[in-house]
Every structure is written in C-alpha cells, then in structure tokens.
Amino acid sequence: MEKRKTPRSLVWVVTIFVIFVSVACIDDKCSACNAIAEELELGLSKEKPRNHLDMRHRLDSKGQRRGKLIDYRVSELRVVELLDGLCEKMQDYTLEKLDSTRREWIKVDDWDNLTIDKQEARAYSKDISSYCGRLLEETEDELAELIKKGSVRTGEVSKVLCQDLSKHCSETSNSHLPEYEDDEESDGDL
C-alpha cells in the first residue's frame, strides 16, 4: 500500500510544479513576444545585401535562358532564412526576475555563469521556444507576407509581431515591460 502512495504523491508534486510554472508564464506573453521580436530583428539587422534570385534555368530553342528573376527582398527564400531556426535560438533565453512583480526574458550568453537555478532557467528556455513555435504557427502567413512587402523593418518588428499580428501586447504598453493579463480563457501556456 505504501508503494502506491509514493508514485501518486510524486505525480501530485510534479503536477503542482507544472501548474506553478505554467501560471508563472501565462502573464508573460508580451515580454516573450518582444524577446522573439528582438531575435528576429537581430536577424534582419545581420542580413547581407543579396542579388536577385535567378530562376532562369530553362533554355529555349535559341539557347536563351527562360524563367524568372526574383528580387531577394520579396522572395520566399528570404522569409525562410529569417524564420528558420528562430525558435531554436530562443532556447538561449530565460526568464529573469526583476522584482516581486516584474520578469523579463533575457538572452543567456553563458549558462555556466548563471546566478539563478539552472534547471529552472532551462525550463523557461524550453517554454519560450515552445511559445515561439506556437506564435509563428499563428502568425507565419501574415508575417511572411509583411516581410515580403517590406513592412517589417528593423525597429518595427515588435510592433508588427506583438501588437499588430499576435495582439499579445497592447499599443499603450511599453515594448520592454511585460504586460500582465488576467486571461481566464488562457490554456495555461505562454
């Protein structure tokens, strides 16, 4: 009989921990979105000028190349290169407690030099990476179109992604501070 209580109590403790971590993260959608926008903005700023994409691979009967010449800035390839691996990069982020009511997502340069609990920090990094996947799944089509149109520029990524597309931040909130919501419809994730 004692053996049955141990696994159940362990499951109970784990369940409480998962609920605690989920509840702690629910209110951080704006801050998490801003961290993702910051990483995307970093990708935009590191872009090197590229030539047009030459899709003229066919030759006609006269030996002339046929096909399209596509401007890289409006290409699907550019969107893929910007968004591919973005959520994996978010695993370098964790949640830092600023004070008793505020938290902020920070990029970790050296996990060995962290002063906070490393296991908890790693759990947060997985949370933001998962959140990033859900965020991109929800906004990818619109975001891709805006990138191709040139509407997503350095300095405006947070507004476009977090206010306009995902609505995780209100227009009146400061882009660097998390917006805390009492969202009863929340499914428990970021």
C-alpha atoms as one frame of an Amber mdcrd trajectory, in Angstrom:
protein
   0.000   0.000   0.000   2.854   2.396   0.810   4.318   1.855  -2.646   1.128
   3.163  -4.271   1.203   6.407  -2.260   4.739   7.296  -3.264   4.093   7.419
  -7.027   0.808   9.260  -6.513   2.398  11.829  -4.255   5.218  12.238  -6.725
   2.697  12.786  -9.515   0.899  15.309  -7.279   4.137  17.238  -6.629   5.063
  17.233 -10.311   1.554  18.388 -11.241   1.734  21.269  -8.760   5.162  22.243
 -10.128   3.902  22.190 -13.729   0.878  24.290 -12.769   3.122  26.748 -10.908
   5.491  27.094 -13.873   2.576  27.445 -16.310   0.869  30.058 -14.182   4.125
  31.998 -13.859   4.482  32.058 -17.630   0.883  32.886 -18.581   1.272  36.554
 -17.806   4.426  36.900 -19.854   3.091  36.757 -23.407   4.015  40.345 -24.238
   7.517  40.066 -22.827   8.076  36.693 -24.520   6.800  38.056 -27.833   9.135
  41.039 -27.511  12.092  38.692 -26.915  11.207  36.766 -30.081  10.789  40.037
 -31.988  14.203  41.127 -30.717  15.796  37.927 -32.032  14.023  38.347 -35.413
  15.143  41.965 -35.531  18.709  40.799 -34.915  18.341  38.513 -37.937  17.066
  41.413 -40.041  19.932  43.644 -38.985  22.503  40.961 -39.822  21.117  40.416
 -43.323  23.661  40.986 -46.019  22.586  42.536 -49.318  21.774  39.778 -51.780
  21.451  39.690 -55.513  18.246  38.725 -57.227  17.394  35.040 -57.333  17.966
  33.761 -60.846  15.291  31.189 -61.636  16.093  31.183 -65.373  17.156  27.571
 -65.640  15.447  26.590 -68.904  16.817  27.277 -72.344  14.534  27.992 -75.257
  15.144  26.743 -78.819  17.522  29.655 -79.475  19.632  28.960 -76.366  18.211
  31.879 -74.402  17.555  31.396 -70.704  13.880  31.413 -69.679  12.336  31.842
 -66.253  12.014  34.455 -63.568  14.449  36.805 -61.936  13.167  37.397 -58.375
  14.212  40.220 -56.069  15.646  38.576 -52.937  13.950  41.109 -50.632  10.492
  39.875 -51.703  11.383  36.196 -52.017  10.132  33.238 -50.045  13.784  32.247
 -49.551  14.399  35.398 -47.501  11.407  34.624 -45.274  12.598  31.053 -44.763
  16.124  32.200 -43.917  14.816  34.742 -41.385  12.313  32.445 -39.653  14.086
  29.087 -39.937  15.766  28.275 -36.645  14.309  31.305 -34.864  12.609  29.194
 -32.198  15.757  27.139 -31.626  17.614  30.400 -30.952  15.037  31.184 -28.281
  16.467  28.325 -26.214  19.250  30.790 -25.367  16.713  32.888 -23.415  15.405
  32.543 -19.891  13.128  34.444 -17.575  14.825  36.779 -15.119  13.002  38.135
 -12.097  13.449  41.917 -11.933  11.445  42.391  -8.738   8.459  40.824  -6.996
   6.048  41.717  -9.814   8.152  42.014 -12.959  10.053  39.496 -15.037  11.935
  39.877 -18.290  13.217  37.472 -20.928  16.978  37.738 -21.277  19.464  36.159
 -23.638  21.954  33.935 -21.828  25.488  34.102 -23.174  26.987  31.557 -20.774
  24.702  29.095 -18.986  27.544  28.144 -16.609  27.724  31.701 -15.221  24.017
  31.938 -14.381  23.329  33.038 -10.814  19.775  31.636 -10.825  18.688  27.990
 -10.664  19.963  26.484 -13.933  17.294  23.774 -14.080  14.530  26.357 -13.739
  16.280  28.615 -16.275  16.440  25.726 -18.775  12.746  25.014 -18.224  11.952
  28.636 -19.041  14.095  28.443 -22.183  12.048  25.465 -23.353   8.855  27.375
 -22.543   9.805  30.357 -24.704  10.974  28.085 -27.511   7.604  26.291 -27.467
   5.786  29.607 -27.276   7.807  30.817 -30.278   6.653  27.796 -32.271   3.016
  28.496 -31.422   3.431  32.213 -32.145   4.962  31.560 -35.557   2.326  28.963
 -36.333  -0.379  31.558 -35.628   1.266  34.476 -37.443   3.593  32.946 -40.047
   1.493  33.560 -43.166   0.781  37.207 -42.337   4.340  37.769 -41.088   5.801
  36.245 -44.257   3.662  38.499 -46.434   4.645  41.582 -44.441   8.334  40.665
 -44.690   7.999  40.216 -48.465   6.201  43.568 -48.781   8.970  45.279 -46.819
   6.621  46.195 -43.961   8.815  44.523 -41.334  11.883  46.678 -40.822  14.495
  46.993 -38.130  12.990  48.878 -35.221   9.403  47.863 -36.031   9.427  44.090
 -35.547   7.993  44.186 -32.023   5.094  46.416 -33.069   4.277  44.285 -36.108
   4.603  40.896 -34.398   3.446  41.607 -30.847   0.845  44.334 -31.335  -0.499
  44.058 -34.862  -0.358  40.312 -35.582  -0.472  38.392 -32.298  -2.154  41.106
 -30.179  -0.088  39.921 -27.171   0.910  43.496 -26.352  -1.389  46.476 -26.302
  -0.329  49.581 -28.199  -0.138  51.587 -24.975   2.257  49.239 -23.160   5.963
  49.856 -23.148   7.597  47.360 -25.513  10.259  46.463 -22.934   7.958  45.779
 -19.993   5.721  42.730 -19.790   2.003  43.291 -19.923   0.256  41.241 -17.303
  -3.126  39.905 -18.251  -5.786  38.159 -16.220  -6.819  35.907 -19.047  -9.249
  33.296 -17.789  -9.516  31.794 -21.246  -5.812  31.052 -21.286  -4.908  27.471
 -21.929  -2.033  27.609 -19.500   0.797  28.219 -21.936   2.798  31.313 -22.584
